[in-house]
Amino acid sequence: MSDYIDEDFIEFSGFLEEFTSIDQYMEANFEQQTLAMQVEKIRTETPCQLNVEVDDSGTVKIGSIPPMYYVETSFMPVFHNIKINFELVENK
Amino acid sequence: MATANRSWNLESFLDSLIVELDKARETLAIKAINKPLTYAVKDVNLEMQLFPSFDGDNVSFITAQPGQEGASKIAIQLGSITDQQIRKTTKEPTTTQDVSIDLIDEIDTDTKNTLRKIGVTSVNDLDKIQKKNVDLLKASNKKVDYGKLANLLNKARRTENPPRVGRVNFNISRSASTIDVEGDNLIFDKKYKPVAVFNGEMVDFTSATKSNLKIQIDSDKVKDKDNELIVISDPFTLFKMKLDN
């Protein structure tokens, strides 16, 4: 459970983890054969909203979410930009 | 309580960002236990819209809010780094024998900031600088005087490592009588010559180490009860013992 004031935001670590929750293999069946593919690299660049909170001791908490709304409004939220590279690792 | 839209400094922000990255890595490592293949975060590049401000000493940032224009852009790139690289490029952490200058109340914040700017964060750092004959007064733009500071720091270091007396023995013989004191941190800085007073008279040391003191005494001066031994091991430490023979 997040202890952020703004519940719309998730912890930055959660934001990163969401990207890697993908199925290991993509499978396609063709006649008697199964073709499997795996993603080796994910390079993502997305605008995101940040919620930076500071407590009295100066400790910073970072909350983030991808853009929530796609409707243009008179006051648009501020979009920051995040690029992340994920790579597949084999666990021995 | 944490509050949004307050200014923060870059160090706290990066600390938090790195903690979040570590958390993500830990989760992925747990996932790796059951899955032969997982994804690792190779690098992260975060580009933010911010307003920086400078109060004369520190730069702080505030995240741009909806409707605000003209924000500066700052990009933080975090790449993966190996433990070897970390060891090569960072200072060793402060050891138990050392004292971080942050913990010394007698040093004012201005002096602490000046020292940090020239890379001094602990008492050992300051010793290294002195050994290389660096003129601290010049290096810090006449803000920090070594002599004054060294005393404060040595005192703090001694307070962190107080003397501990374990066992005291009288060795009385006709030729030479001694008192043996065993313990820890009895002598802390070899720069200073220790002084001992036994029953009101100055006495000499046969040997003085961190864990053991051998003090020469006159056997005639030893009383059955309430012998007083005072040891001054450095300008900041005096310990007094009441001893029964």
Interface residues (C-beta under 8 A of the other chain):
Chain A: D3 Y4 I5 D6 E11 F12 S13 G14 L16 E17 F19 T20 I22 Q24 Q38 V39 I42 L50 N51 V52 E53 V54 D55 D56 G58 T59 V60 K61 I62 F75 M76 P77 V78 F79 H80 N81 I82 K83 I84 N85 F86 E87 L88 V89 E90 N91
Chain B: M1 A2 T3 A4 R6 S7 W8 N9 S12 F13 D15 S16 L17 E20 L21 D22 K23 A24 T27 L28 K31 A32 I33 K35 P36 L37 T38 Y39 A40 V41 K42 D43 V44 N45 L46 E47 M48 Q49 T63 A64 Q65 P66 G67 Q68 A71
